[in-house]
Amino acid sequence: MKTTPFIAVKIFDEIENISNVQFINMNHIQRVYEKNDIVYIELVDYTTLQVRDEHIMNFMDRFI
C-alpha cells in the first residue's frame, strides 16, 4: 500500500500571524515560488500559502 507524502510547514496569514504547523499533501502542490523573501505554495485548488524565514532552495530540498 502506498502512503501519501506530507510536508510540515509553518504557515503565515495575510496579517503576518503565524498559524500552527500544518501538514500539506505534497500531491496537492501545484507550484512553489518566492517573491520578496516569502515562499508561496500554490495548491491545486489555487489556495496560496505563505512560508517565511526560509529560502526557496532550502524549502525545495525537503522534496528530494
N, C-alpha and C positions, 0 to 999 in steps of 0.2 A: 504494500500500500504506500503510495506517495504522499508525503506530507507537504503542506502549503508553507512556503517560506515567509516569515515575517521579519520586519526590521524595526528595532526600537528607536524612536526619535523623540526629542523634546520639542513640542510644537508651540509656537507663539501665535497669539491672536492679533488682530489689527491694531489694538492699543498697547501692544508690547507686553501684555501679561503672559507669563509662561503658564502653560497648562501642565498637567501631569504627563509623564512619559506615555506615549501612545505606540501601539504596535500596528504597523501598516503592512498589509498584504502586498508583498513585492509583485505579485501578478497583476495588481491594480494600478501600478505606477505607469503613467503614460510618458512623462518626461521629467527630467530634473535639470534645473538651470540656476545660475547665480546672477543676481543683479544687486548692486550697491551693498556688497558683502553679506547678502542674505541668500541662502539656498532655498529655492522653491521646489516643491514636489507637486506635480500636477497629476491627479488621479484620472482614471478612465471616465469618471463622471464629471470631469472638469473642476472638481474641488481642488483648490490650491492651498497647500500647507506651507508655513514658513518655519525654517530651521535657522537659528542664529548661532553665532560663536563656533562655526565650523566651516572650514574651507571646502569647496565643492569636491576637490580631488580626494581629500580625506574622507568625505562622506561617501563618494563613489567606491572607495576601496572596500567598503563593507560588502559590496555585491560580488566581490571576487571569491 
